[in-house]
Amino acid sequence: VDPVALSNLAYLQVVDPLKRLPGVGDVQIFGERRYSMRVWLDPDKLANLGITAVDVQNAIAEQNVQVAAGKIGQSPAPAGTAFEMQVNAVGRLSDPKEFGDIVVRANSQNGSLVRLRDVARIELGALQYSSSAFFGKDPTVVLAVYQMPGSNALDLQQRVKDKMQELSQRFPKGVHYAMHYDTTRFVSASMHDVLITLGEALVLVVAVVFIFLQSWRTTIIPTIAIPVSLIATLAIMYMLGFSLNMLSLLGMVLAIGLVVDDA
């Protein structure tokens, strides 16, 4: 797949849908090569005709514009008109032939024209070639999805996966996607370790209380108090819109000792 076409596909069909997902702060493209019309001037031809590079630049800027053709629904408008729409004329050039027809200089005496193709070579290429990305030997485009502060990383990861699965249905043949770096794996592993620590703390507290007090009644009280306190804490966090994270889980682990003392 052409790297420029691949970058164009990512820019037009992937970046904006990902940015609209809840919890996404930004999406950046690495190894991007956007389409650009490249004009290679011939210095000898320019010198023979007395044309400078600035003349060529001005001619391209003046003749490659998109102008407003008017508005529909502009005042005074008929009664009941609810919308006003801008109409733009198709003035932007899009292929090398159209750029080649740009008039660089017109001679009013003999009617001769110097067009861009007479003094330059024009080709459709990339805006810049200073960066590129490959996966193995295959060209690729790297998209970095940044999380919005305060959002849930695990929920965001699932939304991105679902959206990419949906978008991939419209990819051209031979274009595939893969998630090679997922920070939520470390988040999930850390939360799993904390949950194990929480369970171990609960078991050890019950065991220590029973061993030293030798009383089932005294042991049952903290055994019931700890789960009730944790469930109530999770319920209140859910109602207030807080999500589980490393700090909240570690706080629960430390709070087990306080619950046992109070019980």
C-alpha positions as CSV (number, residue, x, y, z in Angstrom):
1,V,0.0,0.0,0.0
2,D,1.3,3.5,-0.9
3,P,2.4,5.2,2.3
4,V,0.9,8.5,1.2
5,A,-2.5,6.8,0.5
6,L,-2.3,5.1,3.9
7,S,-1.7,8.4,5.7
8,N,-4.5,10.0,3.8
9,L,-6.8,7.1,4.8
10,A,-5.9,7.5,8.5
11,Y,-6.3,11.3,8.4
12,L,-9.7,11.3,6.7
13,Q,-11.4,8.2,8.0
14,V,-9.8,7.3,11.4
15,V,-8.6,10.3,13.3
16,D,-11.8,12.3,13.6
17,P,-14.0,9.3,14.6
18,L,-11.5,8.5,17.3
19,K,-11.4,12.1,18.6
20,R,-15.2,12.1,19.0
21,L,-15.1,9.1,21.4
22,P,-15.9,10.0,25.1
23,G,-12.7,10.2,27.1
24,V,-10.3,10.9,24.2
25,G,-8.2,14.0,24.7
26,D,-6.3,13.9,21.4
27,V,-5.2,11.7,18.5
28,Q,-1.8,12.2,16.9
29,I,-0.4,10.7,13.7
30,F,3.3,9.6,13.5
31,G,4.9,8.7,10.2
32,E,2.3,10.8,8.4
33,R,2.7,11.7,4.7
34,R,-0.2,13.9,3.5
35,Y,-0.9,14.4,-0.1
36,S,0.7,17.5,-1.6
37,M,1.3,18.8,-5.1
38,R,5.0,19.1,-5.7
39,V,6.3,21.6,-8.2
40,W,9.9,21.3,-9.4
41,L,11.0,24.5,-11.2
42,D,13.5,24.5,-14.1
43,P,16.0,27.3,-13.3
44,D,17.1,27.5,-17.0
45,K,13.6,27.9,-18.4
46,L,12.8,30.5,-15.7
47,A,15.9,32.5,-16.5
48,N,15.3,32.4,-20.3
49,L,11.7,33.7,-19.8
50,G,12.6,36.2,-17.1
51,I,10.3,34.7,-14.5
52,T,11.2,34.3,-10.9
53,A,10.2,31.7,-8.3
54,V,8.2,34.4,-6.6
55,D,6.2,34.9,-9.8
56,V,5.3,31.2,-9.9
57,Q,4.4,31.2,-6.2
58,N,2.1,34.2,-6.6
59,A,0.4,32.7,-9.7
60,I,-0.3,29.4,-7.9
61,A,-1.7,31.2,-4.8
62,E,-3.9,33.4,-6.9
63,Q,-5.3,30.7,-9.2
64,N,-5.7,27.9,-6.7
65,V,-8.4,29.3,-4.4
66,Q,-11.8,28.3,-3.2
67,V,-14.2,31.2,-3.3
68,A,-17.7,31.7,-2.0
69,A,-20.4,31.7,-4.7
70,G,-23.1,33.1,-2.4
71,K,-25.6,32.1,0.3
72,I,-28.9,30.3,0.2
73,G,-31.4,31.6,2.7
74,Q,-29.7,35.0,3.2
75,S,-31.8,37.9,4.3
76,P,-34.2,39.1,2.9
77,A,-35.5,35.5,2.7
78,P,-39.0,34.1,2.3
79,A,-41.0,33.5,5.5
80,G,-40.4,30.1,7.1
81,T,-36.7,29.9,6.0
82,A,-34.9,28.3,8.9
83,F,-31.4,27.8,7.6
84,E,-28.7,29.8,5.9
85,M,-26.2,27.8,3.8
86,Q,-22.9,28.9,2.3
87,V,-22.2,27.8,-1.3
88,N,-18.6,27.5,-2.3
89,A,-17.4,27.2,-5.9
90,V,-15.1,24.4,-6.9
91,G,-11.9,26.4,-7.4
92,R,-9.2,24.3,-5.7
93,L,-7.0,22.4,-8.1
94,S,-6.6,18.7,-7.4
95,D,-4.4,17.0,-10.0
96,P,-1.1,17.7,-11.8
97,K,-2.8,18.5,-15.1
98,E,-4.9,21.3,-13.5
99,F,-1.9,22.7,-11.9
100,G,0.0,22.6,-15.2
101,D,-2.6,24.8,-16.7
102,I,-2.0,27.7,-14.3
103,V,-1.0,30.8,-16.2
104,V,2.3,32.1,-14.8
105,R,2.6,35.1,-17.3
106,A,0.4,36.4,-20.1
107,N,1.8,38.6,-22.9
108,S,-0.8,41.2,-23.8
109,Q,1.0,42.1,-27.0
110,N,1.0,38.8,-28.8
111,G,-1.4,36.9,-26.6
112,S,1.2,34.2,-25.7
113,L,0.8,32.4,-22.3
114,V,3.4,30.8,-20.1
115,R,1.9,28.1,-18.1
116,L,3.3,26.3,-15.1
117,R,4.0,23.1,-17.1
118,D,6.2,25.1,-19.4
119,V,8.7,26.0,-16.6
120,A,8.2,23.2,-14.0
121,R,7.6,19.5,-13.5
122,I,4.5,18.8,-11.4
123,E,3.7,15.6,-9.5
124,L,1.4,14.5,-6.8
125,G,3.4,13.3,-3.8
126,A,3.8,13.7,0.0
127,L,4.1,17.0,1.8
128,Q,7.3,15.9,3.5
129,Y,9.5,12.8,3.5
130,S,11.4,13.5,6.7
131,S,9.6,10.8,8.7
132,S,8.2,7.4,8.0
133,A,6.9,4.4,9.9
134,F,7.2,0.7,9.2
135,F,6.0,-2.5,10.8
136,G,8.5,-5.0,9.7
137,K,8.9,-4.3,6.0
138,D,5.4,-2.9,5.5
139,P,4.7,0.8,5.6
140,T,2.4,1.9,8.4
141,V,0.9,4.9,10.1
142,V,1.1,5.1,13.9
143,L,-1.9,6.6,15.8
144,A,-1.4,7.7,19.4
145,V,-4.6,8.0,21.4
146,Y,-4.3,10.3,24.4
147,Q,-6.7,9.9,27.4
148,M,-8.6,12.8,28.7
149,P,-7.9,13.6,32.4
150,G,-10.5,12.1,34.7
151,S,-11.7,9.5,32.2
152,N,-11.7,5.7,32.7
153,A,-8.8,4.1,30.9
154,L,-10.4,0.6,30.7
155,D,-13.6,2.0,29.3
156,L,-11.7,4.2,26.8
157,Q,-9.7,1.2,25.6
158,Q,-12.8,-0.8,24.9
159,R,-14.4,2.1,23.0
160,V,-11.3,2.5,20.9
161,K,-11.3,-1.2,20.1
162,D,-14.9,-1.2,19.1
163,K,-14.6,1.9,16.9
164,M,-11.5,0.5,15.2
165,Q,-13.3,-2.8,14.5
166,E,-16.2,-0.8,13.0
167,L,-13.9,1.4,10.9
168,S,-11.8,-1.5,9.6
169,Q,-14.9,-2.8,7.8
170,R,-14.4,0.1,5.3
171,F,-10.6,-0.3,4.9
172,P,-9.4,-1.1,1.4
173,K,-8.1,-4.5,0.6
174,G,-4.6,-5.1,2.1
175,V,-5.0,-2.5,4.9
176,H,-5.1,-3.9,8.4
177,Y,-4.8,-2.4,11.9
178,A,-3.3,-3.7,15.2
179,M,-2.9,-2.3,18.7
180,H,0.7,-2.9,19.6
181,Y,1.0,-0.7,22.7
182,D,-1.8,-0.7,25.2
183,T,-1.1,1.0,28.6
184,T,-4.3,-0.5,30.1
185,R,-2.6,-3.8,30.3
186,F,-0.4,-2.4,33.1
187,V,-3.5,-0.8,34.7
188,S,-5.4,-4.1,34.7
189,A,-2.4,-6.0,36.0
190,S,-1.9,-3.4,38.8
191,M,-5.5,-3.5,39.8
192,H,-5.5,-7.3,39.8
193,D,-2.5,-7.3,42.2
194,V,-4.2,-4.8,44.5
195,L,-7.4,-6.9,44.5
196,I,-5.3,-10.0,45.5
197,T,-3.7,-7.9,48.2
198,L,-7.1,-6.9,49.4
199,G,-8.2,-10.5,49.6
200,E,-5.1,-11.5,51.4
201,A,-5.5,-8.7,53.9
202,L,-9.0,-9.8,54.6
203,V,-8.0,-13.4,55.2
204,L,-5.0,-12.5,57.4
205,V,-7.1,-10.1,59.5
206,V,-9.7,-12.8,60.2
207,A,-7.0,-15.4,60.9
208,V,-5.1,-13.2,63.3
209,V,-8.2,-12.1,65.2
210,F,-9.3,-15.7,65.6
211,I,-5.9,-17.0,66.6
212,F,-5.2,-14.4,69.3
213,L,-8.8,-14.0,70.6
214,Q,-9.9,-17.6,70.3
215,S,-13.5,-16.5,69.8
216,W,-15.7,-17.2,66.8
217,R,-18.1,-14.4,67.9
218,T,-15.3,-11.8,67.9
219,T,-14.0,-13.1,64.6
220,I,-17.4,-13.0,62.8
221,I,-17.9,-9.3,63.6
222,P,-14.9,-8.0,61.6
223,T,-15.5,-10.7,59.0
224,I,-19.0,-9.2,58.3
225,A,-17.9,-5.6,58.9
226,I,-15.2,-5.6,56.3
227,P,-17.3,-6.7,53.3
228,V,-20.2,-4.5,54.3
229,S,-17.8,-1.5,54.5
230,L,-16.2,-2.2,51.2
231,I,-19.5,-2.7,49.4
232,A,-20.9,0.6,50.9
233,T,-17.7,2.4,49.8
234,L,-18.0,1.1,46.3
235,A,-21.7,2.0,46.2
236,I,-21.0,5.6,47.3
237,M,-18.1,6.0,44.9
238,Y,-20.4,4.8,42.0
239,M,-23.1,7.2,43.0
240,L,-20.7,10.1,43.2
241,G,-19.2,9.2,39.8
242,F,-15.7,8.1,41.0
243,S,-13.9,5.3,39.3
244,L,-11.7,2.6,40.8
245,N,-8.0,3.4,40.5
246,M,-4.7,2.5,42.3
247,L,-5.1,5.1,45.0
248,S,-8.7,4.1,45.9
249,L,-7.9,0.4,46.0
250,L,-4.8,1.0,48.1
251,G,-6.9,3.1,50.4
252,M,-9.4,0.2,50.9
253,V,-6.5,-2.1,51.8
254,L,-5.3,0.4,54.5
255,A,-8.9,1.0,55.7
256,I,-9.3,-2.7,56.5
257,G,-7.2,-2.2,59.7
258,L,-9.4,0.7,60.8
259,V,-12.6,-1.3,60.2
260,V,-11.2,-4.2,62.3
261,D,-10.3,-1.8,65.1
262,D,-13.7,-0.2,65.1
263,A,-15.5,-3.5,64.9
